[in-house]
Amino acid sequence: MSLINSLLVFSSTPDVAEDNFVVPVLTESIEQLPERAKQLGFDGLEFLPNPNDIPDAEKLLSSAKLAGANIGVINTGRLPPKGYAILHKDAKQRRKSIDIFKRFIDLAGFVGARVGLGMARGDSKTAASGADLIPIMHDVFSEIAEHAVAAGTFVMLEPADPGYVAAILRVKEAVEQVDKIKSSGFSMMLDTYQLDQVENSIEEGFEHAKGLATHIHLYDHNHWPPGVREPEHRLDWSVICSAMERYGFSGSGSAVLVPSGDIDASTKKSTAFMRKTLMEGAR
């Protein structure tokens, strides 16, 4: 039995270049993305739609089916570069952001994906803070959870590094929110960069997740895809695998492209490493 049951690639349309996104993603047209992902050794997509130009759901799903690929996650990370944040301190901008986030939920429901909630909640410059944050957070999370249930999917809250978000930095905090919302439309996910940088230890992060997470972003140090760099620049994947097994993680995983060099060769090296380490060799 594998720890990772589906290997996805961060992917978007070519217009993502204008956002200066924080990690390198696979870019092609909607028609070509799924086939390109399969060629590189992935099972499907973690897709980042442009919030101002959300693609046609039928076209996206048709392209995936034609390539024999799946769309596992709709990533909402392109909201912040366009000025959106679902916890925005400005009520009007918050409402616009929530409405767009709901359209992402609808897209996910149609294509059979889940929705990642990371940077879309806003950073320290845009998000509400202080005494305002807690009630806003509860209202917003409850609203998007209810919408997700109606759409037949769920939102996955991602604990993240403080450089990217204003709140919910640790796994325990994400679990607390899931417990408060109490909805099948609201869960959580993990990220090995966050586990390494923010938690006391990677093992403790998995322990605190209590088996709730069903998706994880897979990084080596400095947001590189796993298994490409020299061993001294990699995380200890034997420790990660052991923690996944001990604390009950099983789900999909996503990786990014390398920032430079031979993209195809490095990506195929990474997908081969992840399959051997987290899929074929696991358990």
BELSULRA-V60505 format. One record per residue. RES is the residue in one letter. SS is DSSP state (alpha for helix, beta for strand, coil for the rest). PSI is psi in whole degrees, 0 to 359 (999 if undefined). D_LAST is the distance of its C-alpha to the last C-alpha in Angstrom with 1 decimal. Layout:
res->{RES RES}
ss->{SS SS}
psi->{PSI PSI}
d_last->{D_LAST D_LAST}
//
This chain:
res->{M S L I N S L L V F S S T P D V A E D N F V V P V L T E S I E Q L P E R A K Q L G F D G L E F L P N P N D I P D A E K L L S S A K L A G A N I G V I N T G R L P P K G Y A I L H K D A K Q R R K S I D I F K R F I D L A G F V G A R V G L G M A R G D S K T A A S G A D L I P I M H D V F S E I A E H A V A A G T F V M L E P A D P G Y V A A I L R V K E A V E Q V D K I K S S G F S M M L D T Y Q L D Q V E N S I E E G F E H A K G L A T H I H L Y D H N H W P P G V R E P E H R L D W S V I C S A M E R Y G F S G S G S A V L V P S G D I D A S T K K S T A F M R K T L M E G A R}
ss->{coil coil coil beta beta beta beta beta beta beta beta beta coil alpha alpha alpha alpha alpha alpha coil coil coil coil coil coil beta beta coil coil alpha alpha alpha alpha alpha alpha alpha alpha alpha alpha coil coil coil coil beta beta beta beta beta coil beta coil coil beta coil coil coil alpha alpha alpha alpha alpha alpha alpha alpha alpha alpha alpha coil coil beta beta beta beta beta beta coil coil coil coil alpha alpha alpha coil coil coil coil coil beta coil coil alpha alpha alpha alpha alpha alpha alpha alpha alpha alpha alpha alpha alpha alpha alpha alpha alpha alpha alpha alpha alpha coil coil beta beta beta beta coil alpha alpha alpha coil coil coil coil coil beta coil coil coil alpha alpha alpha alpha alpha alpha alpha alpha alpha alpha alpha alpha alpha alpha alpha alpha alpha alpha alpha alpha alpha coil coil coil beta beta beta beta coil coil coil coil coil coil coil coil coil coil coil coil alpha alpha alpha alpha alpha alpha alpha alpha alpha alpha alpha coil coil coil coil beta beta beta beta beta beta alpha alpha alpha alpha alpha alpha coil coil coil coil alpha alpha alpha alpha alpha alpha alpha alpha coil coil coil coil coil beta beta beta coil coil coil alpha alpha alpha coil coil coil coil coil coil coil alpha alpha alpha coil coil coil alpha alpha alpha alpha alpha alpha alpha alpha alpha alpha coil coil coil coil beta beta beta beta beta coil coil coil coil coil coil coil alpha alpha alpha alpha alpha alpha alpha alpha alpha alpha alpha alpha alpha alpha alpha alpha alpha alpha coil coil coil}
psi->{130 154 321 120 352 128 118 158 136 126 153 178 161 337 355 339 329 345 350 53 154 338 155 133 157 128 127 175 162 321 331 339 308 318 320 319 317 321 330 358 10 159 337 202 142 104 134 98 153 118 338 0 65 130 163 124 320 319 318 315 319 318 320 314 320 325 353 31 162 158 99 326 137 115 130 18 350 1 311 318 340 5 9 149 125 347 26 141 337 122 320 317 328 316 317 317 317 318 321 320 322 327 326 320 316 318 314 316 321 319 1 30 171 173 124 136 96 258 341 345 342 153 187 341 333 328 154 157 176 219 338 331 314 309 323 315 315 316 316 313 322 319 314 331 316 319 322 319 315 329 355 32 192 157 138 110 130 116 140 167 142 347 346 334 160 340 160 71 333 157 318 321 322 318 320 319 318 318 324 320 323 60 143 348 7 117 209 170 177 172 123 333 314 317 322 322 329 319 160 326 158 317 317 324 314 321 314 336 341 30 9 329 138 13 148 140 130 112 149 189 147 34 28 152 149 144 11 315 174 154 325 346 16 156 164 96 340 323 316 314 317 318 320 313 316 321 14 32 132 124 199 161 148 148 163 179 166 152 343 171 203 96 312 312 317 321 317 325 318 315 324 318 314 322 317 319 318 349 290 322 355 141 999}
d_last->{6.1 6.6 7.6 10.9 12.5 15.8 17.0 20.6 23.4 26.2 29.2 32.8 36.2 38.3 40.3 37.5 39.1 41.9 39.6 38.5 35.0 33.0 30.3 30.7 29.9 30.1 33.6 35.1 37.2 35.7 36.2 34.4 31.5 28.9 29.7 29.6 26.2 24.9 26.7 24.8 21.3 20.8 20.3 23.0 25.0 25.2 28.9 31.6 34.9 38.3 39.6 43.1 42.2 39.4 38.7 39.4 36.4 37.3 37.5 34.1 32.4 34.3 33.3 29.6 29.9 32.0 29.3 26.5 25.0 24.2 25.7 23.0 24.9 28.6 28.9 32.2 32.5 35.7 37.7 38.7 40.2 42.5 43.5 41.6 39.7 39.0 40.0 43.0 45.8 48.3 48.3 49.5 46.8 44.2 45.3 45.2 41.7 40.5 42.1 40.4 37.0 37.7 38.4 34.9 33.6 35.7 34.3 30.7 31.6 33.2 30.5 27.6 26.3 25.8 28.0 27.0 29.5 29.6 32.8 34.7 35.6 37.8 38.2 40.7 43.5 43.2 41.5 43.5 43.4 44.7 45.8 45.6 41.9 40.5 42.5 42.1 38.3 38.2 40.6 38.9 35.3 36.8 38.6 35.8 33.5 36.2 36.7 33.0 33.0 36.1 34.4 31.3 28.9 27.9 28.3 25.5 27.1 25.8 26.5 28.0 29.8 33.5 34.7 33.8 34.3 36.8 34.8 31.4 30.0 27.4 24.4 26.4 29.3 27.4 26.1 29.7 30.9 28.5 29.7 33.3 33.2 31.6 31.2 28.7 29.9 28.7 25.3 23.6 21.2 20.0 20.8 19.4 23.1 24.2 21.5 22.6 26.3 27.1 24.8 25.3 21.7 18.7 16.9 20.0 20.1 16.7 18.1 21.3 19.9 19.1 16.6 19.6 18.5 17.2 18.0 17.8 20.0 18.3 20.7 21.2 24.4 27.6 25.9 24.9 22.1 19.0 19.1 22.9 24.7 24.9 22.2 24.7 24.8 21.1 19.1 16.6 13.4 11.4 13.1 12.5 8.7 9.0 11.7 10.2 7.6 10.6 13.1 11.8 12.0 11.3 14.0 15.8 16.5 19.8 21.2 24.8 26.8 28.0 31.5 33.3 33.3 32.1 30.2 28.9 27.7 26.0 24.3 23.0 21.7 20.0 18.4 17.3 15.7 13.9 12.7 11.4 9.9 8.9 8.7 8.6 6.6 3.8 0.0}
//
